Amino acid sequence: MVMTTDLLLYAVVFVAAFLLIEGLYYVVADSGSGGRGKINRRLRMLAAGTDAYEVLSTLRRESRGKGGAWFAKYVPLLAAFDRLVSQANIVMPTGRVLQIMAGLFFGTLFTHALMKNGITTGSFLWAGLAGIVLPVFYLRRRRKTYLAKFGEQLPEALDMIVRSLRAGHPISAGLSMVAREMADPIGTQFGIAVDEMTYGLDLKEALEHMGDRVGHSDLQYVVVSINIQDTTGGNLAEVLDGLSRVIRGRFHLYRKVRALSAEGRMSAYLLSVLPFLVGGLIWLINPGYYQQYAEDPTFHTVLLTGFVVMVIGIFMMYKMVNFRV
């Protein structure tokens, strides 16, 4: 019985390690395909000789196949995760991302189990942290960075489209110019829209797909403006020029607010980390300092109350130093 349990444990560890290694291989391969040398990822892939339709399928993550529709219809949580992966600018399929997370989860779970001679509650806590919390946190941070860069580039892209329109070119020519001349992330996203129009979609559908892929609020204004002009007519160059000025002005205001609130944010970070840092140092220097009260119910009540109050304080400080512009 013990031998059977050990073999099962080793088999699960092997499967977890295999899933993790294979998933990390695809992460490294995907990162390598995004190396420098051309202005954006789409142009790099085309310059390497990849078929244009294959480039389009890869960049808009068509490898999800019917799974994406199944997610959206039956599993809303997985649909939201699929959208998070897409907006984090990760072109690998969502299933492969889940594979990496599963490898991290089970690898951490059984590594902790081997160290503690059995699976405990702590094993699941560490596995959840390594396989779920940290990957989702990384994806959210990556999406935030990606959207910030996209928003920073958007006014320049609009100016380029406006110059193209005033020179007498159609809107599709302006989109193609952005796809050729601008770096990622906006160059690749506009390039996907141009390729979709090349393979049969109209302007409205291609722009709506780009808005769904990126998920940036300012881009939605651009999509709505172009779609309205395409339906009713009007001076699109003037509309986009005014929108560019508004977005650029708001971006400058946002940077100014961030600069003025930098001292407050730093103080909030220090005040948030300091109690945990001091508690950890005391635990390392004198472990018995807390253990002597470990069996006292009052100690647990005070500890839990203090933790809840600290979390509330951290949340309030976060709201005070982060402004929506």
C-alpha positions in Angstrom: 0.0 0.0 0.0 2.8 2.3 0.9 4.6 1.4 -2.4 1.5 2.1 -4.4 1.1 5.5 -2.7 4.7 6.4 -3.4 4.4 5.4 -7.0 1.3 7.4 -7.5 2.9 10.4 -5.8 6.0 10.1 -8.1 3.8 9.7 -11.2 1.8 12.9 -10.4 5.1 14.8 -9.7 6.4 13.6 -13.1 3.2 14.7 -14.9 3.3 18.1 -13.2 7.0 18.6 -14.1 6.3 17.6 -17.7 3.4 20.0 -18.0 5.4 22.8 -16.5 8.5 22.2 -18.7 6.5 22.0 -21.9 4.6 25.1 -21.0 7.7 27.0 -20.2 9.2 25.9 -23.5 6.4 27.5 -25.4 6.8 30.7 -23.3 10.4 30.9 -24.2 9.7 30.1 -27.8 7.0 32.8 -27.9 9.4 35.3 -26.3 12.1 34.5 -28.8 9.8 35.1 -31.7 9.3 38.6 -30.4 13.0 39.5 -30.6 14.2 42.8 -31.9 15.2 43.5 -35.5 12.0 44.8 -37.1 9.5 47.4 -36.0 6.8 45.1 -34.6 6.0 41.5 -34.2 3.7 41.2 -37.2 6.4 42.7 -39.5 9.0 40.4 -38.0 6.9 37.3 -38.7 6.3 38.5 -42.3 9.9 39.3 -42.8 10.8 35.8 -41.6 8.8 34.3 -44.5 5.7 33.3 -42.5 2.5 33.1 -44.6 0.3 36.2 -44.1 -2.8 34.2 -43.2 -0.8 32.1 -40.6 0.5 35.4 -39.1 -3.0 36.7 -38.8 -4.2 33.4 -37.2 -1.4 33.4 -34.7 -1.6 37.0 -33.6 -5.4 37.0 -33.1 -5.1 33.6 -31.4 -7.3 31.6 -33.7 -5.7 28.5 -32.3 -8.4 28.6 -29.6 -10.7 27.3 -32.3 -14.3 26.7 -31.0 -13.0 26.6 -27.4 -13.3 30.3 -27.1 -17.0 30.3 -28.0 -17.5 27.4 -25.7 -15.9 29.3 -22.9 -18.0 32.4 -23.5 -21.2 30.3 -23.6 -20.8 27.9 -20.8 -18.0 29.0 -18.5 -18.0 32.8 -17.9 -15.0 32.6 -15.6 -12.8 30.9 -18.2 -14.1 33.3 -20.8 -12.9 36.2 -18.6 -9.5 34.5 -18.2 -9.3 34.0 -21.9 -9.9 37.7 -22.4 -7.2 38.5 -19.8 -4.7 36.3 -21.6 -5.5 38.0 -24.9 -5.3 41.5 -23.5 -2.0 40.7 -21.8 -0.6 40.3 -25.4 0.1 36.6 -25.1 -0.5 34.8 -28.4 -0.2 31.2 -27.1 -3.6 29.4 -26.6 -5.4 29.8 -23.3 -5.2 26.0 -22.8 -1.4 26.2 -22.8 -1.4 29.0 -20.2 -3.7 26.8 -18.1 -1.2 24.0 -18.6 1.6 26.1 -17.2 -0.5 27.0 -14.2 -1.5 23.4 -13.6 2.2 22.4 -13.7 3.0 25.1 -11.2 0.1 24.1 -9.0 0.8 20.4 -8.8 4.6 20.8 -8.8 4.4 23.1 -5.8 1.8 20.9 -4.1 3.7 17.7 -4.2 7.1 19.4 -3.6 5.7 20.7 -0.4 4.1 17.3 0.3 7.5 15.6 0.0 9.2 18.2 2.2 6.5 17.8 4.9 5.9 14.0 4.4 2.3 14.4 3.4 -0.2 16.8 1.9 -1.3 19.4 4.4 -3.5 22.5 4.2 -0.3 24.5 3.8 0.5 22.5 0.7 -2.7 23.6 -1.0 -2.1 27.2 0.1 1.4 27.3 -1.4 0.2 25.5 -4.5 -2.7 28.0 -4.9 -0.2 30.9 -4.5 2.3 29.5 -7.1 -0.2 28.1 -9.6 -3.1 30.6 -9.5 -2.5 33.8 -7.6 1.0 34.7 -9.0 0.2 33.8 -12.6 -3.0 35.8 -12.6 -1.2 38.7 -10.9 1.5 38.5 -13.6 -1.1 38.6 -16.4 -2.9 41.5 -14.8 0.3 43.5 -14.5 1.3 42.6 -18.1 -2.2 43.7 -19.3 -1.8 47.0 -17.4 1.6 47.7 -18.9 0.4 46.7 -22.4 -2.7 49.0 -22.2 -0.6 51.9 -20.8 1.8 51.6 -23.7 -1.1 51.3 -26.2 -2.7 54.4 -24.8 0.5 56.3 -25.0 0.9 55.5 -28.7 -2.7 56.1 -29.7 -2.5 59.9 -30.2 0.5 59.5 -32.4 -1.3 56.8 -34.5 -4.3 59.1 -34.8 -2.1 62.0 -36.0 -0.6 59.7 -38.6 -4.1 58.7 -39.8 -5.2 62.3 -39.9 -2.2 63.3 -42.1 -3.0 60.4 -44.4 -6.7 61.5 -44.7 -5.7 65.1 -45.4 -3.4 64.0 -48.1 -6.5 62.4 -49.8 -5.9 58.7 -48.9 -8.7 56.5 -47.7 -9.0 55.4 -44.1 -7.6 51.9 -44.9 -4.4 53.6 -46.2 -4.0 55.4 -42.9 -4.5 52.2 -40.9 -1.9 50.5 -43.1 0.6 53.3 -42.5 0.2 52.9 -38.7 0.7 49.1 -39.1 4.0 49.7 -41.1 5.5 52.6 -39.3 4.7 52.2 -35.6 6.1 49.8 -33.0 4.3 47.4 -30.8 1.7 47.2 -29.4 -0.2 49.5 -31.6 1.6 48.5 -34.9 0.7 44.9 -34.6 -2.9 45.5 -33.5 -3.6 47.9 -36.4 -1.8 45.4 -38.7 -4.2 42.6 -37.6 -7.2 44.9 -38.5 -5.7 45.6 -41.9 -5.1 41.9 -42.5 -8.7 41.1 -41.5 -9.9 43.7 -44.0 -7.6 42.1 -46.6 -9.2 38.7 -46.0 -12.8 39.9 -46.3 -14.0 41.8 -43.2 -15.3 45.3 -43.6 -13.9 48.3 -41.8 -16.5 48.3 -39.0 -16.0 44.6 -38.1 -12.2 44.8 -38.2 -12.2 47.9 -35.9 -14.7 46.3 -33.5 -12.6 43.1 -33.3 -9.5 45.3 -32.5 -11.5 47.1 -29.8 -12.5 43.7 -28.3 -8.9 42.4 -28.4 -7.3 45.4 -26.8 -9.9 46.5 -24.4 -8.7 50.1 -24.1 -11.3 52.7 -23.4 -9.8 55.4 -25.6 -9.7 53.0 -28.6 -13.4 52.5 -28.2 -13.9 56.2 -28.9 -11.8 55.9 -32.0 -13.8 52.9 -33.2 -17.2 54.6 -32.6 -16.0 57.8 -34.4 -14.8 56.0 -37.5 -18.0 53.8 -37.6 -20.3 56.8 -37.3 -18.4 58.7 -40.0 -18.5 55.6 -42.2 -22.3 55.5 -41.8 -23.3 59.1 -41.8 -20.3 60.9 -43.4 -18.5 64.0 -42.2 -15.0 65.3 -41.7 -13.2 62.3 -40.2 -9.8 64.0 -40.1 -11.2 66.8 -37.9 -12.9 64.4 -35.6 -9.8 62.2 -35.2 -7.6 65.3 -34.8 -9.8 66.6 -31.9 -9.9 63.1 -30.3 -6.1 62.9 -30.5 -5.7 66.3 -28.7 -8.2 65.2 -26.0 -6.4 61.8 -25.4 -3.0 63.5 -25.4 -4.1 66.2 -23.0 -5.7 63.6 -20.6 -2.5 61.5 -20.8 -0.4 64.6 -19.8 -2.8 65.3 -16.9 -2.5 61.7 -15.8 1.3 61.9 -15.8 1.2 65.2 -13.8 -1.2 63.7 -11.2 1.1 60.6 -10.9 4.1 62.8 -10.3 2.3 64.9 -7.7 1.1 61.8 -5.9 4.4 59.9 -6.0 5.4 60.8 -2.5 2.0 59.7 -1.1 2.2 56.4 -3.0 5.7 55.7 -1.7 4.5 56.4 1.9 1.5 54.1 1.4 3.8 51.3 0.1 6.1 51.6 3.1 3.3 51.8 5.6 1.7 48.7 4.0 4.8 46.6 3.9 6.4 47.7 7.2 4.2 45.7 9.7 4.7 42.5 7.8 8.4 43.2 7.5 8.8 43.9 11.2 6.7 40.8 12.1 8.8 38.6 9.8 12.1 39.9 11.2 10.9 39.3 14.8 9.9 35.8 13.8 13.4 35.1 12.3 15.3 36.6 15.2 13.3 35.3 18.0 10.8 32.6 17.0 9.7 32.0 20.6 8.4 35.5 20.8 5.1 34.5 19.1 5.1 30.8 20.0 4.7 31.5 23.7 1.2 32.9 22.9 0.3 30.4 20.2 -2.2 28.5 22.4 -3.9 31.6 23.7 -7.3 32.2 22.0 -7.0 36.0 22.7 -3.8 36.1 20.7 -5.5 34.7 17.6 -8.4 37.1 18.0 -6.1 40.1 18.3 -4.0 38.9 15.4 -7.0 38.4 13.1 -8.5 41.8 14.1 -5.2 43.5 13.5 -4.8 41.9 10.1 -8.4 42.9 9.0 -7.8 46.5 10.2 -4.5 46.6 8.3 -6.1 45.3 5.1 -8.8 48.0 5.4 -6.1 50.7 6.0 -4.1 49.5 2.9 -7.3 49.6 0.8 -8.1 53.2 2.0 -4.5 54.4 1.3 -4.7 52.8 -2.2 -7.8 54.7 -2.9 -6.3 58.0 -1.6 -3.2 57.9 -3.7 -4.6 56.4 -7.0 -6.7 58.8 -9.1 -8.7 58.0 -12.1 -8.1 60.7 -14.8 
